[in-house]
């Protein structure tokens, strides 16, 4: 971001309330730029506890209901401070630093819709993020009983792909959603927003199994959502593919090349 930061006095004339501005400062962890301010203000005004910014702009209620996916783990885990957006950028680079790109050869185009099929992750004290960034070792999340769920999701997504109602799917794995999206979309990038109901680090870096990334066009979206509803599968609208940039909650996380060496 090369745009200069602004303070409250500069934006007060725009009718932005102190409450909204303070909320934005808390999310960002620093004085925001005007572009960041506009994005996060829209998120704030759209009642982010029930909707993502994309959901609000598109007139669609976010699939995550308030309190449905709140983390309810042990007190020790709840006491771990949730990182701010700028801190998640450093975490993402650390997780991707030694990650080997997977050659999926999907030949995606920019502007495709990105969905996550499966439940939104609420776990953050497990996997690479916990070991490398929090320096804690938790009991591995059990996958017993989830294999059947995974096979069911793969069957539904395979049928939708064969019917031309979505693109290839990929299971979210090591490094969570952030790193999996990097592998899925490269050499392109992605622009996504997180639901405010869950911790940002859990959403980006959680490694719960049984979750899949899938891309589709706007023309395919209605049928895709209808079929998922009929199959009783949860999904979460993430955002879109971009051209060589990674953007999370309105913040530019840099070019794809800065993560994959």
GUDRENSE-547382 format. One record per residue (C-alpha): x, y, z. Coordinates in nm, 4 decimals, always signed. Layout:
! GUDRENSE-547382
+----------+----------+----------+
:        x :        y :        z :
+----------+----------+----------+
:        X :        Y :        Z :
...
+----------+----------+----------+
This chain:
! GUDRENSE-547382
+----------+----------+----------+
:        x :        y :        z :
+----------+----------+----------+
:  +0.0000 :  +0.0000 :  +0.0000 :
:  +0.1619 :  +0.3254 :  -0.1127 :
:  -0.1368 :  +0.5414 :  -0.0275 :
:  -0.0644 :  +0.7634 :  +0.2763 :
:  -0.2426 :  +0.6850 :  +0.6022 :
:  -0.5124 :  +0.9195 :  +0.7279 :
:  -0.6244 :  +1.0094 :  +1.0772 :
:  -0.9711 :  +1.0727 :  +1.2171 :
:  -0.9595 :  +1.4490 :  +1.1627 :
:  -0.9147 :  +1.3941 :  +0.7895 :
:  -1.2152 :  +1.1635 :  +0.7551 :
:  -1.4487 :  +1.3222 :  +1.0108 :
:  -1.5901 :  +1.5498 :  +0.7403 :
:  -1.6987 :  +1.2389 :  +0.5473 :
:  -1.9501 :  +1.1545 :  +0.8194 :
:  -1.7560 :  +0.8577 :  +0.9566 :
:  -1.8399 :  +0.8090 :  +1.3227 :
:  -1.5775 :  +0.7775 :  +1.5950 :
:  -1.7230 :  +0.4345 :  +1.6838 :
:  -1.6739 :  +0.3023 :  +1.3316 :
:  -1.3286 :  +0.4589 :  +1.3046 :
:  -1.2141 :  +0.3085 :  +1.6352 :
:  -1.3413 :  -0.0334 :  +1.5232 :
:  -1.1383 :  -0.0014 :  +1.2038 :
:  -0.8256 :  +0.0999 :  +1.3971 :
:  -0.8687 :  -0.2101 :  +1.6131 :
:  -0.8985 :  -0.4397 :  +1.3110 :
:  -0.6083 :  -0.2900 :  +1.1194 :
:  -0.3703 :  -0.2355 :  +1.4100 :
:  -0.2596 :  +0.1007 :  +1.2681 :
:  -0.4013 :  +0.4149 :  +1.1052 :
:  -0.5671 :  +0.2955 :  +0.7818 :
:  -0.5342 :  +0.4308 :  +0.4302 :
:  -0.8420 :  +0.5846 :  +0.2692 :
:  -0.8922 :  +0.2746 :  +0.0515 :
:  -0.8726 :  +0.0444 :  +0.3516 :
:  -1.1027 :  +0.2763 :  +0.5435 :
:  -1.3741 :  +0.2592 :  +0.2795 :
:  -1.3623 :  -0.1224 :  +0.2634 :
:  -1.3733 :  -0.1744 :  +0.6375 :
:  -1.6335 :  +0.0951 :  +0.6902 :
:  -1.8621 :  -0.0862 :  +0.4472 :
:  -1.7977 :  -0.4079 :  +0.6384 :
:  -1.8797 :  -0.2353 :  +0.9684 :
:  -2.1998 :  -0.0763 :  +0.8352 :
:  -2.3175 :  -0.4089 :  +0.6926 :
:  -2.3270 :  -0.5630 :  +1.0421 :
:  -2.0290 :  -0.7904 :  +0.9925 :
:  -2.1318 :  -1.0256 :  +1.2720 :
:  -2.3974 :  -1.1609 :  +1.0384 :
:  -2.2650 :  -1.0792 :  +0.6908 :
:  -1.9374 :  -1.0564 :  +0.5083 :
:  -1.8772 :  -0.7451 :  +0.2998 :
:  -1.9224 :  -0.9447 :  -0.0190 :
:  -2.2473 :  -1.0887 :  +0.1128 :
:  -2.3730 :  -0.7410 :  +0.1918 :
:  -2.2778 :  -0.5993 :  -0.1484 :
:  -2.4353 :  -0.8938 :  -0.3286 :
:  -2.7500 :  -0.8841 :  -0.1176 :
:  -2.6861 :  -1.2337 :  +0.0134 :
:  -2.6801 :  -1.3354 :  +0.3765 :
:  -2.3510 :  -1.4990 :  +0.4666 :
:  -2.3788 :  -1.8736 :  +0.5174 :
:  -2.2248 :  -1.8421 :  +0.8633 :
:  -2.4898 :  -1.7524 :  +1.1197 :
:  -2.3994 :  -1.5543 :  +1.4270 :
:  -2.2483 :  -1.7727 :  +1.7021 :
:  -2.2808 :  -2.0881 :  +1.4877 :
:  -1.9064 :  -2.1335 :  +1.4460 :
:  -1.7683 :  -1.9497 :  +1.7508 :
:  -1.4636 :  -2.1229 :  +1.8956 :
:  -1.5544 :  -2.2937 :  +2.2244 :
:  -1.2255 :  -2.4645 :  +2.3053 :
:  -1.0341 :  -2.4703 :  +2.6319 :
:  -0.9581 :  -2.1548 :  +2.8306 :
:  -0.5903 :  -2.1756 :  +2.7379 :
:  -0.6725 :  -2.1507 :  +2.3695 :
:  -0.9270 :  -1.8733 :  +2.4188 :
:  -0.6579 :  -1.6731 :  +2.5994 :
:  -0.4348 :  -1.6658 :  +2.2886 :
:  -0.4686 :  -1.3202 :  +2.1389 :
:  -0.6207 :  -1.3045 :  +1.7925 :
:  -0.3742 :  -1.1481 :  +1.5460 :
:  -0.4701 :  -0.8349 :  +1.3553 :
:  -0.4776 :  -0.8240 :  +0.9771 :
:  -0.1229 :  -0.6906 :  +0.9407 :
:  +0.0090 :  -0.9619 :  +1.1744 :
:  -0.1646 :  -1.2300 :  +0.9667 :
:  +0.0385 :  -1.1097 :  +0.6678 :
:  +0.3625 :  -1.1977 :  +0.8489 :
:  +0.2163 :  -1.5321 :  +0.9610 :
:  +0.1122 :  -1.6145 :  +0.6043 :
:  +0.4627 :  -1.5469 :  +0.4716 :
:  +0.6161 :  -1.7669 :  +0.7387 :
:  +0.3781 :  -2.0539 :  +0.6615 :
:  +0.4280 :  -2.0259 :  +0.2849 :
:  +0.8047 :  -1.9679 :  +0.3013 :
:  +0.9005 :  -2.3360 :  +0.2924 :
:  +0.5906 :  -2.4535 :  +0.1105 :
:  +0.6413 :  -2.6231 :  -0.2259 :
:  +0.3930 :  -2.5089 :  -0.4932 :
:  +0.1605 :  -2.7820 :  -0.6151 :
:  +0.1295 :  -2.7920 :  -0.9924 :
:  -0.2470 :  -2.8166 :  -1.0318 :
:  -0.2501 :  -2.6663 :  -1.3836 :
:  -0.6098 :  -2.5509 :  -1.3456 :
:  -0.5705 :  -2.2653 :  -1.5980 :
:  -0.8018 :  -2.0365 :  -1.4037 :
:  -0.8971 :  -1.6901 :  -1.5262 :
:  -0.9283 :  -1.3724 :  -1.3230 :
:  -1.2672 :  -1.2781 :  -1.1794 :
:  -1.3855 :  -1.6325 :  -1.1042 :
:  -1.5922 :  -1.6805 :  -0.7887 :
:  -1.4236 :  -1.8725 :  -0.5073 :
:  -1.6278 :  -2.0824 :  -0.2643 :
:  -1.5334 :  -2.3004 :  +0.0294 :
:  -1.7521 :  -2.6102 :  +0.0626 :
:  -1.7725 :  -2.7493 :  +0.4149 :
:  -1.7768 :  -2.5845 :  +0.7557 :
:  -1.5823 :  -2.2676 :  +0.8331 :
:  -1.2809 :  -2.3571 :  +1.0483 :
:  -1.2979 :  -2.2487 :  +1.4122 :
:  -0.9795 :  -2.4271 :  +1.5215 :
:  -0.6488 :  -2.2419 :  +1.5298 :
:  -0.4446 :  -2.4312 :  +1.7922 :
:  -0.3537 :  -2.7128 :  +1.5578 :
:  -0.1383 :  -2.7660 :  +1.2506 :
:  +0.1495 :  -2.5630 :  +1.1090 :
:  +0.0241 :  -2.2290 :  +1.2417 :
:  +0.0194 :  -2.3529 :  +1.6020 :
:  +0.3567 :  -2.5248 :  +1.5789 :
:  +0.5517 :  -2.2603 :  +1.3896 :
:  +0.3886 :  -1.9347 :  +1.5022 :
:  +0.2300 :  -2.0042 :  +1.8413 :
:  +0.4961 :  -2.2583 :  +1.9455 :
:  +0.2415 :  -2.4970 :  +2.0903 :
:  +0.1835 :  -2.8604 :  +2.0103 :
:  -0.1783 :  -2.9713 :  +2.0344 :
:  -0.3249 :  -3.3152 :  +1.9946 :
:  -0.3790 :  -3.3690 :  +1.6205 :
:  -0.7365 :  -3.3151 :  +1.5153 :
:  -0.8969 :  -3.6548 :  +1.4707 :
:  -1.0073 :  -3.7457 :  +1.1218 :
:  -1.1880 :  -4.0651 :  +1.2226 :
:  -1.5416 :  -4.0566 :  +1.0935 :
:  -1.4650 :  -3.7737 :  +0.8512 :
:  -1.3544 :  -3.9884 :  +0.5591 :
:  -1.7147 :  -4.0652 :  +0.4678 :
:  -1.8018 :  -3.6937 :  +0.4793 :
:  -1.5056 :  -3.6162 :  +0.2523 :
:  -1.6049 :  -3.8845 :  +0.0036 :
:  -1.9592 :  -3.7471 :  -0.0042 :
:  -1.8413 :  -3.3900 :  -0.0686 :
:  -1.6001 :  -3.5091 :  -0.3372 :
:  -1.8796 :  -3.7059 :  -0.5043 :
:  -2.1121 :  -3.4028 :  -0.5131 :
:  -1.8411 :  -3.1660 :  -0.6378 :
:  -1.7328 :  -3.4205 :  -0.8984 :
:  -2.0895 :  -3.4480 :  -1.0275 :
:  -2.1218 :  -3.0680 :  -1.0429 :
:  -1.7908 :  -3.0406 :  -1.2278 :
:  -1.8936 :  -3.3059 :  -1.4798 :
:  -2.2212 :  -3.1179 :  -1.5327 :
:  -2.0300 :  -2.7960 :  -1.6025 :
:  -2.1610 :  -2.6224 :  -1.2903 :
:  -1.8232 :  -2.5591 :  -1.1226 :
:  -1.4503 :  -2.6029 :  -1.1761 :
:  -1.2007 :  -2.8385 :  -1.0157 :
:  -1.2027 :  -2.8652 :  -0.6370 :
:  -0.9149 :  -2.8946 :  -0.3910 :
:  -0.9137 :  -3.0056 :  -0.0277 :
:  -0.7816 :  -2.7485 :  +0.2193 :
:  -0.4649 :  -2.8860 :  +0.3743 :
:  -0.1360 :  -2.7760 :  +0.5306 :
:  -0.1254 :  -2.4030 :  +0.6010 :
:  -0.5043 :  -2.3823 :  +0.6003 :
:  -0.7204 :  -2.1803 :  +0.3638 :
:  -0.4559 :  -1.9148 :  +0.2948 :
:  -0.1854 :  -2.1504 :  +0.1687 :
:  -0.4323 :  -2.3835 :  -0.0040 :
:  -0.5816 :  -2.0913 :  -0.1961 :
:  -0.2295 :  -1.9906 :  -0.2945 :
:  -0.1679 :  -2.3341 :  -0.4481 :
:  -0.5159 :  -2.3485 :  -0.6013 :
:  -0.5088 :  -2.0097 :  -0.7763 :
:  -0.1404 :  -1.9688 :  -0.8675 :
:  -0.0024 :  -1.8097 :  -1.0777 :
:  -0.3060 :  -1.5894 :  -1.0189 :
:  -0.4028 :  -1.4602 :  -0.6753 :
:  -0.7215 :  -1.4037 :  -0.4803 :
:  -0.9287 :  -1.1368 :  -0.3055 :
:  -1.1269 :  -1.2753 :  -0.0109 :
:  -1.3102 :  -1.1578 :  +0.2988 :
:  -1.3512 :  -1.3421 :  +0.6275 :
:  -1.6699 :  -1.3753 :  +0.8362 :
:  -1.6504 :  -1.1728 :  +1.1554 :
:  -1.7972 :  -1.4594 :  +1.3613 :
:  -1.4664 :  -1.6457 :  +1.3782 :
:  -1.1078 :  -1.5635 :  +1.4589 :
:  -0.9158 :  -1.4447 :  +1.1548 :
:  -0.6270 :  -1.6840 :  +1.2212 :
:  -0.8674 :  -1.9781 :  +1.2540 :
:  -1.0351 :  -1.8842 :  +0.9264 :
:  -0.7095 :  -1.8354 :  +0.7339 :
:  -0.4817 :  -2.0978 :  +0.8870 :
:  -0.7052 :  -2.3650 :  +1.0448 :
:  -0.6454 :  -2.7129 :  +0.9040 :
:  -0.9727 :  -2.8893 :  +0.9821 :
:  -1.0354 :  -3.1649 :  +0.7291 :
:  -1.3439 :  -3.1964 :  +0.5120 :
:  -1.3263 :  -2.8510 :  +0.3501 :
:  -1.2790 :  -2.7839 :  -0.0202 :
:  -1.2009 :  -2.4849 :  -0.2429 :
:  -1.3896 :  -2.4610 :  -0.5693 :
:  -1.4077 :  -2.1985 :  -0.8440 :
:  -1.6959 :  -2.1147 :  -1.0756 :
:  -1.8317 :  -1.8434 :  -1.3014 :
:  -2.1198 :  -1.6132 :  -1.2159 :
:  -2.3335 :  -1.7989 :  -1.4706 :
:  -2.2788 :  -2.1249 :  -1.2845 :
:  -2.3444 :  -1.9844 :  -0.9384 :
:  -2.7229 :  -2.0205 :  -0.9083 :
:  -2.7249 :  -2.3884 :  -1.0048 :
:  -2.4167 :  -2.4555 :  -0.7926 :
:  -2.5804 :  -2.3116 :  -0.4792 :
:  -2.9078 :  -2.4883 :  -0.5541 :
:  -2.7365 :  -2.8272 :  -0.5847 :
:  -2.5334 :  -2.7742 :  -0.2669 :
:  -2.8532 :  -2.6863 :  -0.0823 :
:  -3.0187 :  -3.0012 :  -0.2127 :
:  -2.7136 :  -3.2011 :  -0.1012 :
:  -2.7317 :  -3.0309 :  +0.2426 :
:  -2.3733 :  -2.9076 :  +0.2199 :
:  -2.2525 :  -2.5861 :  +0.3840 :
:  -2.0615 :  -2.3376 :  +0.1739 :
:  -1.8999 :  -1.9999 :  +0.2234 :
:  -1.8484 :  -1.7389 :  -0.0490 :
:  -1.4838 :  -1.6332 :  -0.0246 :
:  -1.4216 :  -1.3847 :  -0.3066 :
:  -1.2638 :  -1.3902 :  -0.6526 :
:  -0.9462 :  -1.4784 :  -0.8373 :
:  -0.7226 :  -1.1797 :  -0.9131 :
:  -0.4157 :  -1.1096 :  -1.1244 :
:  -0.1018 :  -1.1864 :  -0.9222 :
:  -0.2207 :  -1.0204 :  -0.5975 :
:  -0.3392 :  -1.1550 :  -0.2624 :
:  -0.5982 :  -0.9394 :  -0.0835 :
:  -0.7614 :  -1.0280 :  +0.2498 :
:  -1.0354 :  -0.8116 :  +0.4044 :
:  -0.9428 :  -0.5225 :  +0.1752 :
:  -0.5707 :  -0.5330 :  +0.2574 :
:  -0.3090 :  -0.6001 :  -0.0083 :
:  -0.0969 :  -0.8924 :  +0.1150 :
:  +0.1396 :  -0.8523 :  -0.1800 :
:  +0.2121 :  -1.0392 :  -0.5045 :
:  +0.1869 :  -1.4177 :  -0.5260 :
:  +0.5582 :  -1.4341 :  -0.6017 :
:  +0.6453 :  -1.3016 :  -0.2567 :
:  +0.5026 :  -1.6204 :  -0.1020 :
:  +0.6117 :  -1.8888 :  -0.3460 :
:  +0.9870 :  -1.8947 :  -0.4170 :
+----------+----------+----------+
